[in-house]
Amino acid sequence: GPARASETPPSEQAPADGPRAAWDRDEQVALDTGAARPRAVGSYAASDCLGLPTRRIRYTSDGVIHLEGCGQVFTLGQVAAAPAVGPDKLELVDPVGKVWLLKVSLKVEEGATLQVIGGTGEANWLRLRSDADSGIWLRAERGNLLFQDTKVTSWDTSAQTIDSDVSVAGNGSGGRSYIAARTVLSAGRATAAPSPCTLGGGSQEPYEARMDVINSEIAHLGYNAAESYGIVWKVYYKVDSAISGDQPPPGRELYALADIFGDVSNSVFRANYFGSYTYGAYCMTWQGNLFEQNIQYGLDPHDDSDNLTIRDNIFRDNGNHGMICSVECDNLVIVGNQSYRNQHGIMLHRNVNGALVEGNISADNRGAGIAIFDSYDAVVRGNTVGGNGESAIRLSVGASRNLIEGNSLTAGSAGYAIYTYKGSDAPTSGDGRPRDNIFRQNRIVGTNQPLIKLGDTLGTRFEQNSFEGQAPGLLLQRASGTSIRQLAPGTTLRITLDQTSSLNLRDAGGMIWQSNDAETSVNATGSSLDFNGGSAPALTLTALDLSVQPAQGSMRVQPIVWNETMREWRESGENLGDVQRTVGGLLAGQCYAATSDGAALGVFAPDAQRRVSFSSAARNGAILRLTTAACAAAPTA
């Protein structure tokens, strides 16, 4: 087999009370030793299980230890003491440190449970043999695994250190050891809909597996092959060749019939091929964990891993994305996590719909802080995203109907705050154009040109966002139906549109915008201003602190002069009646005289918000002017 690279293991000697992980970005963080423990594994009736209820430990000629017995619970000490096992298969190599070496593969059969518990238990460190020519696996197949207060790693028995070589020889040998829990559905098994999620997660049929990881370290496991990624939860269907025509359920029906369960808290996943991977998981909770230095992803919930809670975890320094949820994973709650120095920080990929992404920090990643790819109806709220190489947030390949609300989105030194595009990947449905996404009440920061790049979009809407930076840029390419609503007064944007793009500004309060000779349209319901790439390919737009509200009809307003001492604009329209005007951003302690075509309308002192308001009958083509004036006998606006 290939030569192995050596590496000093995280700790050669496990402490007597079990390992305690700590991590830091700038400081050490103590683990919450009060983390929730998994619910007790229930007992199953013999009629529910394919396996026998009789407790049995056996070893087969294919080199596998089998733990059998519905409702039976096993420990490493009990397994090692079985006549079929012995120290050539499972050895306590350090009785004082409670360090074990598993030398052959081990399978926990239907309804049985293996508990690997450190601290007051018997296993502070479980090493899985992982030599140059082959590695073993530890697997629950329709059974249960519990890792609590312990550490599990690969172990190269020749080098006497953890195995850091993930390569596989041409003959398929040499992959690192790994852990897997499998739910296996087969013909004739009764199925029932899962119960609603609770802490501990839903109802479990006897053929469904469960794996819990509590206050533990899982490290240096796995390689690039299906199920062998490091630590894996997976659902699959086993075809029975004795049954004519037996085949898996069509499409994605399998995931409506079977699930896999587990809770993962206060644990460390380090230097695995994937930090953790799920396939068909249901109701799992991931809370307070650290995923770091994994070769690919930190955490990867995959196909139909639904109703997961991913809370208060740290993802950092992983080779690919810190966290990616991929392919029809619905109703995820992703809250309070931190993701640093990965490819993308947090990614929703391929029909990951209805997710809540809230209160996370995603910074200093090479790609996007948050990426939404071919996914729908997410709420992305209250996140702090900045310093990422490509963009703070990216929507692509048909990502639609997502609400991006109340976030702080800061562009990296060479990237965008917001970036959308169609891409070359085929979308699950539709034409691949991101559409009907809403950006509301976000703080968008940066001076990059452009700060926002919208490509191939339809109906993108910006509402009540604040922009910080010197005239940040907005680039629209094949972006039709883009709208900006309720822009803060004083905001200036540089906007570039190609021939196929269009932009519409709306304000319910009758705000007026200044852009070259453009006229704002106003009626009793608000104001609007429209641009398209054919008529205005490049423009600088400023939201003025001026609102105009006619009592009836429609009018057009064009700013002429706008500075601290004078505001001047033209009003055009017919049959308007009285028009109410409010001008803000005025100098405190200064009074202002209002005129219409030179006729005095009054002298006004600004109110506490530094605004004046006045009304008069509108005249078509009238020039309205507000200039500084003496305050004698000036009424308060």
N, C-alpha and C positions, 0 to 999 in steps of 0.2 A: 504494500500500500504506500501512499505518499508519505513523505517525511512530515513530522508534526512540528509546528512551531510551539515553543514553550512560552508560558506566561506565568507570572507569579499570581496565585489565586488570591481572591479578595481577603481571605484570612486563613492561614494554614491550620490554625487551631480554633475550633468553634468554642465560644465561651460556655462555661458550665450552665448558665441559665438561658442558653439559646441566643442566636444572633439578633442584634438590634440594628436595623438599617438607619442611616441618617444621610441626608443629602443637603447640598447647599447650592445656591446660586451666588450668594454673597455671605451666607451664614448657615450654620447648622440648624436643622429642623428636627425636633424630637418627634418620634412616632407616637400616635395616640394609642396607648395600650388598652384603652377602653373601647376599641373598635368592636363592632357587632360580631358575634360569633355565629357560625351557620346553625341553622335549625338541625335538630337531631334527625338522623336518617331513619325513616319509618321502616317497619317490618312489613313484608309482603307475604300474603298467603301462598302456599305451595302451588295452588291452582293458577296464580297470576304469573308465575315464572316458568320459563322454559327449563331453567336449571333446577336441581334438587334443593330442598331446604337444608339438607344435611351438610354440616360443616366439613369441608375437605380442602387440604393443601396437597397438590400433586405436581409432578414434574414430567414433561413429555419429551419425546426424543427430538423434537424440533428446537429444544433448548429454551423452553418457556415454563416458568412457574405459574400455576393456575390457583387462584383463590376462589372457592365456590361455596355457595350456601346462601339462599335467599334470606336477607335480614341479618346475616352474620357479619361481625366486625372483627377485623384483623389488625395486628400491629406488626412491626418489623421483627420484634423479639419472638413473637409467636410463629411467624413465618420461618425464621432462622432455626427455631427449635424443632420444626417438623422433620420427621425421618426422611422425607423425600428431598430435603433441601441441603442443609449442611453448609460449612464455610466456603466450599468451592463455588457456591452459588450466591450466598448472601453472608457477609462477614461483618462483625462488629470490630473494626480495625483500631478503634481508640475508645475503650470502655469509659475512660475518665471524661473525655470530650464528647462522648455519645456520637461518634462518627461511624457511619455504616458505608459499606461498599456493596452495591448490587452488581453482580458479575454477569447475570443472564437476564433476559427479558422476563417481565412479569405482567400477567393479565389478571385483572379483577373482574370476575364473571358476573352475570346478571344477578342483581339484588344484593351482592356482597359489597363490603366497604373496606378499604385500606386507609388507616389513619397513620400519618407520619407527623408526630407531635414532638416538639422540643421543649425546652424549659423544664417544667416538672415532668415531662414525658421522657421518652427513651431515645429520641433521635434529633440531635441538634443539627446534624449535617448528613444528608444522604447523597453519596456519590454514585453516579451511574457510569459504569465502565464504558469508555469511549476511546478505544485504541486506534492505531493507525489503520488497521485492516477492517475494523468493524466497530459499530456502536450498538448498544442495546436500547430497548424502549421500555417504558413503564406505562401501561395502558389500562384504563377502565372501559370494558365493553359491556354496556348495559349495567355497569356497576358504578361505584362511587369512590372518589378519592378526596381526602382531606389533608392539606398541608397547613400546619399551624405552628408558629413560633420556631420555624426550622429553616434550613437552607438546602436547596437541591442544585447540584451542578453536574456537569460532565466530569470524567476523571480518566486521564491517560495513565494506565497502570505502569507503562514502561518509563515514562518521563516523570511520574509521580507528581503531576500537577494537573490543573484543569486543561481541557482540550480547546484550543483556540483555532483549530483548523477546520473550516466548514467545507472543504473541498471533498468531492466524491470521485473515486478512481473510475477509470473507464469500464471496469467490470461491475460498477454500481456499489462497490464497497467503500468503507471509510467515512461515511456520514456520521456526524456527531449523534450522541444519544439524545432522546427526546421524551416528552411526556404527552399523552393524548387521552382524552375522554371521548368515548363514542356512544352516541345513541344509534341503535341499529333497528330499523323497522323491517319486518319481513311479512310474508303472506300469512294471513290468519290472525294477526295480532289485533286485539281490540284497541280502538283509539277513542279518546275523549277530548273535547276542547279543553285547553288549559284554563285554569281558574284565573281571576284577575291577579295582577302582580301585587306581591307584598314583599317586604324585606325578607329575603330568603327565596322568593321567586316562584309563585305559581304552583300548580299541581304537577306531580311527577308520576308517570306510569312506570311499571316495573322494568320495561324495556328501555326506558330513558335514563341516560347517565347524568351524573352530577359531579362537579369538581369544584372544591372551595380552596382558596389560598388566603390565609389569614396571617398577617404579621410575619411574613416569610420572605426569603430571597430565592428567586429562580434565575439561574445565570448560566451562561456559556453552554447553551443547548441548541440543537437543531441545525438543519441545513436545507438546501433548496430542493425539496421534493414534497409532494402532496402529503399532508398530515404531519410532516417531519420538521415543521418550522421552529420548534422549540417547546412551547406548551400550547396545546390546541384543544378546543372544544368543537366537536363536529357531529352532524347528523348525516346518516346515509342509509340507503336501502340495500338489503342483502337479498339477491335473487336466489331462489331455491330451485336448483336444477332438476329436482325430482318432481316439480310441479309444472306441468305443461303450460307454456305460455306465460309463466310468471315473469313480470317485468316491473320496473319502478313505476310509481304513479306518474301520470303525464305532467309536463311542465313543472310548475313549482308547487304542485299539490302536496308533495312530500312534507313541506314545511308547515302545512296546515294540519298534518297528521302526527308529527313528531317534533319534539324540541329537545334541547339540552340545557342544563341549568348550572348555576353556581354563583357564589359571591366572592369577590376578590377585594381585599381591603388591607391597607397599611403594609403593602409588600413592595419589593424591589424586583424589577425585571431588567436584567443587565446582560449585554453582550450575547443575547440569543440571536438566531437568524431573524425571526420576528419576535419582538418582545412578548406578545401574546396574540393569539388568533382564534376567532370563533367562526362557526359556520352553522347557521340554524339555531343560534342561541335564543333563549326567551327569558325575559325578566331578570337578567343578570345585573348586578350592581358592582361597579368598579369605583372604589372610593379610597382616596388618600394614598395612592400608589406612586412609585417612581419608575418611569420607563426611560432608560438611558443607554447610550452606546450600543444599541442593537443594530445589526447589520442592515436590515431593511426598515420596517415600520416599528414604531413603538407599540402601538395597539392597533389591531386590524379586525374589527367586527365585520364579518363578510356575510355572504348570501343569507337573507332573511333572518338576520339577527335583530329581533324586534323588541321594543319596549325595554331597552337597556337604559340604565342610569350610569353616567360617566361623570364623576363629581370629584373635585378637589385633588386631581392627579397632576403630576409634573411629567412632561415629555421633553427630553433634551438630548441633543447631540446624537440623534439617531441618523442612520445613513440615508433613509428616505423620510417619509412624512412622520411627524410626531404621532398623529392619530389620523387614520383614514377609516371611514365607515363606507362600505362599498356593496352595492347591488341589493336593492330592495330591502334595506334595513329601515323599518318604519318606526316612527314615534320615539325617537331617541331623545334623552335629556342629557345635554352636554354642558355642565355648569361648573364654574369656579376653577377650571383647569389652567395650567400654565404650560406654554409650549415654546421652547427656545432652541435655536440653532439646529433645526431640522431642515428638510426640503420644504414642504408646506407644513405649516403649524397644525392646522385642523382642516380636514377635507371631507366633504360629503360627495360621494361618487356613485353615479348610476342609480337613479330612482331611490335615493335615500330621502324619503318624503316625510313632511310633518315634523321635522326635528326642531328642538329648542336648543339654541346655542347661546348661552347667556353668562355674562360675568366672567369670561375667560380673558387671559392675557396671552397674546401671541406675538412674539418679538424676535428679531434677529434671525429669522429663518431665511433660507436662500431663495425660496419661491414666494408664495403668497402666505400671509398670516392666516387667512381663512379662505378656502377655495370651495366653491359650489359648482359641481360638474353634473349636468344632466339630472338635476334633482329639483324638487318642487316644494312649495308651501312651508319652507323653513321660516322660523323667527330667529333672527340673529340680533341680539339685544344686549346693550350694556357691556360690550367687550372693549378692551383696550388693545389696539393693534398698531404696531409701529416698528420701523427699522428693518422691515423685511426687504429682500433683494428685488423682487418683482413687483409686488403690490401688497397693500394692506388687505384688500378683499378682492377676489376674482370670481366672476360668474361666467360660465362657458358651456358650450355644447347643449343649448336648449334650457339651461337653468331658468326657471320661470316661477312667477307668483310668490317670490320670496320677499319677506319684509326685513329690511336692514334698518334697525331703529336704535337710536340713543347710544351709538358707539363712538369711540374716539378712534378715528382712522387717520394715521399719519404715514405719509409716503416715506420710503427709505430714500437715501441720497440719490439713487438713480432709478427709482421705480415710481409706481402710481399709488395713489390712495385707493382708487376704484378702477377696475379694469374688467371689461367684458369683451367676449369675442365668440364667434361661432365655432371655430376649430375645424379640423379635418376628420375627427372621429364621428362615426354615425351615431345620432341620438337614438334613444329608446323609442321616441315618437316625435312627430313634427319635423320641422325643417332645420332644427339646430340653432335657431336664433333665440338668444335669451330674450324673454318678453315679460311685460307686466310686472317687473320688479319695482319695489318701492324703497326709496332711501329717505328715512324720516328722522328729523331731529338729531342727526349725527354731527359731530365735530370733525370737520375735514381739514387736515392740516398739511401744509407744504407749499413750496414755491416752485416746484418742478413744472416744466412746460412740456407736455400737459400734466396736470395733476390728476385729472380724470380722463380716461380713454374709454369711450363707448364704441364698440365695433359690432356690427351685425345685430343690433338690438331693435326691438319694437316695443313702444309704450313704456319706456323707463320713466319713472316719476321721482322727482326730488321735492321733498316737502319740509320746510322749516329747518333746513340744515344751516349750520354756520361754517364759514370758510375762513381759515386763518392762513395768511401768507400774502405776499405782494402780488395782487392780481393773478391768482392761480388760474391755470389753463384748463379748458374743457375741449377735448377733441372728439368730434362726432364723425364716424366713418360708417356709412350704410346704417345709420341709426335714425330710424323714422319714428315720429310720434313722441319724441322726448319732451318732457315738460318739467318746468321748475315752478314751484308754488311757494308763496310766503317767504321770499328771500329777505334776509335781514337788511334794513336800511344801511346804506354805506358800503355794502358788498360790491366789489368790482371783480368781474370775471372776463378773461380773454377766451373767446369762443371761436373755434374753427370748425366749419361744416363742409363736408364734401357734397357733390351734386345730389346725392340720394338722401341726404339727412335733413331733418327738420326739427325745429325747437319752438316750443310754445311756453310763454311765461304767463302765469295766472296769479291774481291776488284778490281775495275776497274783500279786502279793505280799500281797494281802489289805488294801490301803489302805482307810481309812475317810474318808468325806467328811462335812462339816458343812454343812447347809443347812436352816435352820428346824427342823422336827421330823422331817425325813427320816431313814429308817433304811437303813443300808447292809446289803445281803444278802451273806453270806459263807459259803463252803464250802471244802473242801480244795483246790480249783483256783483260788481267788481271790475277789475281791469285785466287786459290781456295784451300781449305783444308776440308776434309770430315772425320767425325767420326760417329761411331754407337756404341750402347751399348754393342754389342758382342765383339768388338775389343778394345774398350777404354771406360770402364764403368765409370772411374773417371779420370779427367785430370785437370791440371792447364795450362791455355792458356794465352800468352801475345802477344799483337799486337806490333811488332817491328817497329821502325822508319827506315825501310829498304824497298825499293821497287826495284824490278828487272824486266826489260822489254826487252825480246829478240826481235830482229827484225823479226825473223821467227822461226817456230818450237815450240816445247814444252820442258820445262825443269823442274827440281825439285831442290828446295833449302832447305837446312837443316842448321839452325843456330847451331854453336858449342860453341862459347864463345861470351858473350854480356855484356860488362861493360863500364865504362867511358873511359878507356884507350885503350881498344882493342875490335874490332868487328871482328868475324871470322865466316865464313859459307862455306858450300860445295855446288857447282853447278854441276848438272848432266844432261846430255842430248846429243843428236846428231844433227849435221848439223844446229847449232843455229846461226852462223854468229856472228856479234857484239851484245853485250849485254850492255844495259845502266843500271847503278846502282846509286841509290841515298840513302845516309845515313844521317839521321837527328839526332837531339838531342845532337849535339856535343858541346864541351866546347868552349865558346867564347874566341878569342885570341889565341887559340891553333891550330897548324897545324897537318895534318895527312898524313902518308905515306900509299899508297895502293900497295898491292902485289898480284900476282896470282901464287900459288905454288912457292913462294919465289922470283919470277921475279918482279922487280919494275915496277909499272904502273905510278908512279908519287907521288909528295908531294903536298897537297892541303890545302888551307886556307878556312874555312867555310864561306859561304855567310851570309847575314844579318839574314837569318832564321836559322842559325847554321847548314847548310847542305853542304855536298860535293857531287858532281856527277862526275862519270868517266865511260868510256866505254872501252871495249877491246873484242877481239875475245874470244868466250867461248871455254872451253876445258872440256870434260867429266870428272867429278870427281875432278875438280880443287878446291883447297882451296883458297878462297879469304880472305884477311886480311886487316884491317884498324887499324893502331896504331898511337899513338901520335909521333910527330917528330918535329925536329927543323924547323923553318919557313924560313930559308935562301933560297931565290930564289923560294919560293913556289908560284905557280900560284893560283889565286882565282878560286874556283870550279865553 
